[in-house]
Amino acid sequence: MDIFDVFVDMQATGDRIKQLRKEKHLRVFDLASALGLESEQAIYKWQRGQCLPNADNLVRLSILFGCHIDDILVHNMTGEDESPLLPFYRHLFGAVQLLIDKNENVFV
């Protein structure tokens, strides 16, 4: 499996955040307050799949929900939802790998 065949599904992750929040009987306001956010807007954006929580907030969410970060993020294989940047990242990763292979003794 190519590492570029896996991506985080923002919509499904947002749905998962909403589900976990409801399972803990938390209102959006309660979750925003617990995370130290100034407003609920970020929570609503996560739940709508418009963006993802940053790494710090993912850790905080996992603590609040009593689960692992992997239980919050929903991973999918590439398909019709493939990121338009994926070809660029594949090319960049290939170029970096060539440099590492070519100069592997330099890093020893």
Secondary structure in CASP SS format (residue, H / E / C, confidence):
PFRMAT SS
TARGET T0000
AUTHOR 0000-0000-0000
METHOD secondary structure of the structure
MODEL  1
M C 1.00
D C 1.00
I H 1.00
F H 1.00
D H 1.00
V E 1.00
F E 1.00
V E 1.00
D C 1.00
M H 1.00
Q H 1.00
A H 1.00
T H 1.00
G H 1.00
D H 1.00
R H 1.00
I H 1.00
K H 1.00
Q H 1.00
L H 1.00
R H 1.00
K H 1.00
E H 1.00
K C 1.00
H C 1.00
L C 1.00
R C 1.00
V H 1.00
F H 1.00
D H 1.00
L H 1.00
A H 1.00
S H 1.00
A H 1.00
L H 1.00
G C 1.00
L C 1.00
E C 1.00
S C 1.00
E C 1.00
Q H 1.00
A H 1.00
I H 1.00
Y H 1.00
K H 1.00
W H 1.00
Q H 1.00
R H 1.00
G C 1.00
Q C 1.00
C C 1.00
L C 1.00
P C 1.00
N C 1.00
A H 1.00
D H 1.00
N H 1.00
L H 1.00
V H 1.00
R H 1.00
L H 1.00
S H 1.00
I H 1.00
L H 1.00
F H 1.00
G C 1.00
C C 1.00
H C 1.00
I H 1.00
D H 1.00
D H 1.00
I C 1.00
L C 1.00
V C 1.00
H E 1.00
N E 1.00
M E 1.00
T C 1.00
G C 1.00
E C 1.00
D C 1.00
E C 1.00
S C 1.00
P C 1.00
L C 1.00
L H 1.00
P H 1.00
F H 1.00
Y H 1.00
R H 1.00
H H 1.00
L H 1.00
F H 1.00
G H 1.00
A H 1.00
V H 1.00
Q H 1.00
L H 1.00
L H 1.00
I H 1.00
D H 1.00
K H 1.00
N C 1.00
E C 1.00
N C 1.00
V C 1.00
F C 1.00
V C 1.00
END
